[in-house]
Amino acid sequence: MRLIFCCSALLLLILIPRACHGGNILVLPVEGSHWINMDILLQALHSRGHSITILCSSKSWYIKENSPYYNVITVPVEKSLDQTLISRIASEFIEFERGAQPLMTYLHMTVGMFEVIVEAHRAVAEFATATLDDKELMRNLMDSKFDLLLTDPCWGGGVILAKYLKLPLVYNVRWLIAGEAHLAIAPSPISYIPITGSGNTDRMSFFQRVKNVFFHLLSQTKNHMIIREVYQKLCDKYLGPDNDYNQLQLDADIWLMRVDFVFDYPRPTMPNVVYMGGFQCKPAKPLPQHLEDFVQSSGEHGVIIMSLGTFVNELPADLANEIAAAFAKLPQKVIWKYTGDRPATLGNNTLMVDWMPQNDLLGHPKIELFVAHGGTNGVQEAIYHGVPVVGLPVFFDQYDNLLRLKDRGGAKILTLATVDKDDNFLKAIQEVLNEPSYRMNMQRLSRLHRDQPITSLERALFWIEFVMRHKGAAHLKAESIRMPWYSYYSVDVALFLGGVFLILFLIILISIKCLFTAVWKHKMKRD
């Protein structure tokens, strides 16, 4: 009888579905290409049973109000960082770069456009203010019992909201306000870690290291000014004047870093930094029929694809004509993501599209080359699928991303100032197509990237759920985040030891002087 009872109980346990604890996650995303990779992470979280709530402004242009895998809370705002502003900045920057030297281009982006950048952050701060001022909304958020807040700290509102709601904080991160996030969280000797915009690799001459220091100081100054002008004021208003924003942003539990060391240069790291570079990459799915037919029509020559990312959808007419004319001279077919006016020189071998399944195209066996702007998503997808790149960087980190591919033999870079001179664009494409080493090097990077025990996405999901299970990851945070800079760099210790050494030196000096005086006086008395 007891045996029958035990068997029945065991069968009942097997037949009853096991309860799966789903987390409750609040998300503050960033628009544009940052949203594209955040969206992939959210879909994966939803598939594991987690509830996703997105907080966004009423002027959001990427986030859909009706989605099967997340809920949306919309906060009304008067102004926002919208697509029109970003596209205008991109257009102005393209025009400037075509007539400027690389150093002047960077200075224009950093100094000349500083007020525009600050205005963009103020728009983000307005959204944060509207959220925090809405008492009913804040009460509902607190009552929702979220397990953590997931945000991209490229814009700084999520840091303040997490502190206000007393939630564990997880970053989906590459950039922190105005600089590369790694520099903030991990020891970063700039003798071999290149600063974004410097154009350096991790092997620098003396004068390149001088340049690296200059760019680092410039970046740190910009970052400090943005925080002082925008985010520290929010801290003072909503969290109290005793809260330092710089310390708050370093206090995240887990930093999901959108790089890996196949792409980036080796450098020191920290226990709560988790590398998930290429997490958005996946095996290619079948193409829509019209694209598959076009790709197959290329025969033995294959296909080139071109995209300049989310924000650069059109180019100056003369530049677009130069690119189209170069494509027309090639035996390959070309798929070009472009929404501007149709170039007069466009050849019959080129298909212009408003949108294309970039990852699926890159994974197609007939794709020979990717002409890209150098955004992190595109670079990682090119590595994953082993497709060589001709780079046309526009702004921000794009040149530096492409430089890492070039340094590893997988890409050739052109500047916008040189694309339309002496058939440079056509020559660059032909070089990468005809020199086998470019493809071989990219395929080697692809093998390195894929050779890991679990995928980057699985690693990211594990650590998000780890924070939910343990209500944070305080044991992984170094004490350095709470130390003032003079303690972190032991400036106070150096000054103390220097003072002690100086006092000892003076004591010895005075003692010698006194001894010498006593001996001299004794000798004078004897004489």
N, C-alpha and C positions, 0 to 999 in steps of 0.2 A: 504493500500500500504506500509506504514512504517513497519507494522507488518510482512508483507511478506519479505521485505528487511532484517529486523533484523533476521528472521528465516533462511533466505538464508545465511546470513553472519555467523551465528552461526554454521550452517551445514558445511560451507566451512572450518571454523576453526577446526571443529571436524575431518573432512576428511583429511585435510592436516597434514602430520606427523610433530610432534613438533621437532624443532631443538634441538639436544643434543650436548652440547659443549664437545668435546673430548680433553683431555690434551695431551701435547707433552712432553714425559718423556725420559730423558737421564739416562742410567743405567751403573754403573761400578760394575760388580759382582765379586764374589770370586769363585774359582773352587771347585770341590769336593762336599761334603755334603752341603756346604753353597750354592752352585748353585742349588741343588735339591729343597731347600725350596724357594729360590729366584725365581726359574722358576714357581713355583705354584702361587706366588704373581703376576708375570708378566702375566700369563694366565688369572688371574682374572681381572687385569687391562684392558687387551685387550678386554675381554668380555664386559666391560662397555664403550667401544668406545674410549679408549685412544691409542695413537700412542707410540710405544716403540722402542727406539733405544739403542742398546747395543754396548758399546765400549770395545773391547777385543784385546788381543795380537794375533799375528799370530801363536803362539804356544799353543793356548787354546785347551784343550782336551775334554771339556764338551759342550761348546757352539756351536751349529750348525749354519753354515753360511746361510742355507736356512730354514726358519721357517715361519709358517703361521701367527704367532702372534707377531713377532718382527723383526726389521731390524738390521743388524750387520755392524759395521764399524771396520775393522781389521787394527791394527797398526803393521807394521813389526818390529820385535825385534830379536836380536841375541841370547839372552838367556832368560829363563823364569822359573818360578816356575812350574815345570812339574810333571806329575804323577810318573815318574821314581825316581825323587829326593825324593818325599814324601814317596813312597813305600820303598826306601832304608833307610830313616830315621826310618820308622816304624819297619823294620826288625832289624836294629841295636838296637833300643830301646827294642824290645822284648827280644833279646839275653841278653842285659844288665840287664833288670829287673828280669829275671829268676834267677840271682845269687846275687841280691842286696837287701838290706833292703829298706823299703818304703822311709825313709828319703834320703838315698843315691840315690834312683831312682829319686826323685824330684830334688836333687842337680845336678845330671847328666843332667836332662832335662833342668834345668835352667842355670847352669854354664858350664857344660861340653860341651853342644851342643849350647852354646850361639853364637859362630861364625857361625855355620850352619844357625841358625835362622836369624842372621844379613844378611847373604848372600841371604837368601830367600827374605828378605825385600829389599835388593839392587836390586834383579831381578824385584821386583814390581816397584821400583823407576826408573829402566831403561825403563820400559813400560811407566811410567808417563812422563819421559824425552822425549822419542820418540814421545809421543802424543803432548806435549807442544811445541816441536821444529818444528813440522810440521805446518808451517804457513798457508798453504792452508786448512788443516784439521781444525785448530782452527778458521779460518775465516768461514768455512762452519758450524761449530758448533754454532758460534755466530749468523750466519744468520738464523739458524734453529729455533730460538726463543723458546727454550725449557722452560717449565714451572717450572721444578725442576730437580734436580739430585738425583737419588736414588742409594745408595751404601751400601755395607757391610764394615764397617770401621775396620774389622779385619786386612786388609791391608790399608795403608794410602794414596794412590794416589787420591782417590775420593774427599777427603777433600780439597786438593790443587786445583784440577780441578774446583770444585764448586766455590771456591773463585775467581779463574782466570776468569771464565765465568759469575761471579756475579749471580749465581743461588741459589734459596732456596735449602736447603739440608735436605734430609730425610734419616735416617739410618734404615736398616734392620739389627739389631744388637744383638749380645750377647757378643762379645769380642772387645775390643778397643786396637789395637796393641798387647801388651803383657799382658793385664790384663782384668778382668771382667768389663764390661762397667758401671755397676751400681755404682761402686766405684768412677768413674770419675764425674758423673753427679749429684748424689744425696748424701746428708749427709749419711755417712756410719760408724757408730761406730763399730770398730773392736772388741769391747768387746763382741758382740753377733752376728756379721756378719762374718761367716767363710771365710777365704781367700782360693782361689782355690789352691789345692795342700797340704793344711794343714791337711786334713782328719778330720777336726772338724765339728761338727754340731753347731746349734745356742745356745746350752747349754754347756758352757765350764768351766772347772775347772781353777784354777789359772795358772797352768803350761801349760794348753792348750791355755790360753790367751797369755801367754808368747810366745808360739810357733806361735800363730796367728800373733802377732806383728812382729816376725822374718820373717815369710813368706811374710807379707805385705811389709816390708822394702826391701826384696829381689826382689819382683815383681816390686815395684816402681823403684828400681835401674835399673833393666833390661829394663823397659819401657822407663826411662829417657835416657839410653844409646842408645837404638835403635832410638829414636826420634832424638837425637843429631847427631848420626852417619849417619842417612839416611834422614829423612823427614825434619828436619830443614834446611839442605843444599838445598833441593828442594825449600823450602819457600824462602830462601835468594836469590836464583837464579831467580825464576819466579815471586815472589810476593814482593820482597824487604826485606831488613834486619829488617824493623820495624814490620814485621808480626811474631808472635810467634805461632808455630805450636800447642802447647798445648792449647792455647786459641782458635785457629781456629777449632780444632776437637770438642771442647765443644760447639761451636756456631751453631750446627745443629738445625733446626727448630723443628723436631719431631724425637724422638727416638722410633722406633717400636721394643720393647724388646721381644725377643723370649723366654720368660719365663712367668709363672703365679704363683700365690701364692698357688696353689695346689701343684705345683712342688717345688718352691723355698720357702725359709723362709721369713716371714714377715719382712719388713724393710722400712725405710723412702723412699719417692719417690718425684718426681717433676711433675709440671703440663704438661710438654711436653714429658713425658715418657708414652708411650702407650703399654700396655701389650697384646701380641698376641701369647702367648705360645700355641702350638698345632694347629696353624692356618693351618698347612699342613694336619691335620688329617681330615678324612671324612668317612662316612659309607662305608663299604666294598662293592666292586663290585664282581660279579661272577668271580671265578678263571678260568684260562685256563683249558680246559678239562682234560689234562694229570695230572695237579696238583689236580683238583677236584677228579679224580678217585683215586689218591694216598691217598688223605686225607680221602675219604670215606672208603678206605680199612682198615683203622685203627680200625674200629669197636668201641667198648666201651672204648678203652684205649686212644684214641685221638692222637694228633700230637704235637711234639716239633719242633720249628723252631730255627735255629741258624744263626746269621750273625755278623761278626765283622766289618761291616761298609764298607766305600768306599775304604779305602787305605790298609786294612789288608786282603788280598785275599789268603794268604798262611801262614803257620806256620812251624816252625822247624819240621822235620819228626817225631821225637820221641814224640813231643807234640801232633801233629795231630793224631798219632797212639793211644795215650792214650785217647784222646777225642772220636775217632771212636770206640775204644774198650768199653768205658763206654756206648755209645749209643747202641751198639750191645747187651748189657745186659738188655735193657729196653723193656717192652712190647709195648711201644708207637712207632708209626712211627716217623721218623725224616726227616725234610727237612733242608739241610745244604748248605748255600751259600759259596762255596769254589772253588777256581780255581787252587789250588796247585795240586801236584801229589796225586793220589788216595792212601789213607792210606791202608796198608796191612791188618789192623784189621777191615776194614769197614764191617758192618753187612748188612744182607739183608733188614733190616728195615729202612735203611738210604738212602735217595735220595740226591745226590750231584748235585747242580745246579750252573751255572755261574751267574744267576740273578733270583730274585724272587720278586713278587708283595707284598712287606712286609706289607703295610697297609691292603691290602685285605686279606692276610693270618691271620694277627692279629685279624681281625674282623670276622673270620670264627668261628662258634660255636664249632668246634672240636679242636681248638688250646688250649693246656693245659699250655704251658710254652714257654717263649722266652729266649733263651741264647744269650746275647747281650754284646757288648763292652761298651755301656753306652754313645753313642753319643746323642746329644740333640734331634735329629729327632726321633730316635728309642725309647728313653725314653718317649717322649711325646705321641707317637703312642701307646705304651704299656699302658700308663695311660688312654688314650682316650678309648681304647677297653677293659680295665680292665684285662689285662693278666699279671700274675706274672713273675718275671725276675730272672734268675741266671746271675750275671754279671761277665764278664772277661775284666776289664778295661785294656787298652793298654797304653795310654798317654793323655796328656793335661788335660781336665776337666772331663774325663770319670769316674774316680773313684768318684769324688765329685758328679756327676750327680746320679750315682748309690747309693751313700751314702744317698742321699735325699729319694730315694725309700726305702732303707733298714730302715732308721729312721722312716718311716711311715708304716713299716711292710709288704712291698710289694716285697722285693727282698732279695736275699742272694748274697754276693760278695766273689769271689775268686781272688787271685792274680795269675799272670802267674807263679810266683815262686812256688806256692803250688798246681797248677792244677794236676800235675802228681805224687803227693805224697799221699800214703795211701788211694787211691780211693777217694780223696777229691771231685773230679768232680762228680762222680757217687753219692756219699752221698749227695752232695748239691742238685742235681737234684731230688733225691728221697725225700729229706726233703720238698722241695717246692711243689712237686706233691702231697705228702701224708698229708701235714699239711694244712687244709682248710683255716686257717687265712690269708695265703699269697694271695689267690685269693679273699677272702672277702675284704681284705684291698685295693687291687687294684681296685676292683669294686666300693668300696666306693669313692676312688679318682676319678674314672671315672664319678660317679654321680656328684661329686662336680665340676669337670672340665666342664661338659656339662651344668650345671645349671647356665646359664647366659642369659641376655636379648637378646643379639645378639652374633653371632659367632665371634671368634677371627679374622677370615679373614675379616668379614664385618667391624669390628672395625678398622683394618689396612687400608682397602680401604677408609673408611670415612675420616681418618686423612690425607692420601695422597691427596685426592681430596680437603680437607680443605685447605691444603697448596697451592694447585694450584688456588683455588678460591680467596684466600686472599694474594697471593704473599708472603707467609711465615707465621710464627707464632711468631713474635717477642714479642707479649704480654705474651707469655707463658714462655719466657726465664728469668731465675732469674739473677739478677745482679752479682751473685757470679762468673759467667763465665768470667767476666771482672776484677775481683779483684785479686791482687797478694796474694800469700798464707799467708803472714804475716797479711794482712788486713782481709782475710777470717776467719782466726783463732783468730783475734783480738790480735795478738802478739804486734802490735804497741800500741794499747790501753793499754794492760797490762803493757808494758814498761813505757808508759806515766804516768799511774796511780801509778805505782811503784815508778817512779821518783818523782812525786808530793808527795806521802806519805813519801819518803825518805827526801825530802826537808823540809816538814812540821815537820818531826821528828827531823831533824837537827836544824831547827829554834827553836822548843820547847826546845831542849837540850841546845842550846846556850843561849836561854833566861833564862832558869833555872840556867845555869852556871853563867851568868851575874848577875842575881838577888842574887844568893848565894854569889858571890864575893862582890857585893855592900853591902849586909847585913854584911858580914864578915868585910869589911873595916870600916863600920859605927860602928860596935861593937869594933873594935880595937881602933878607935879614942876615943870612950867613955871611954875605959879602960885606 
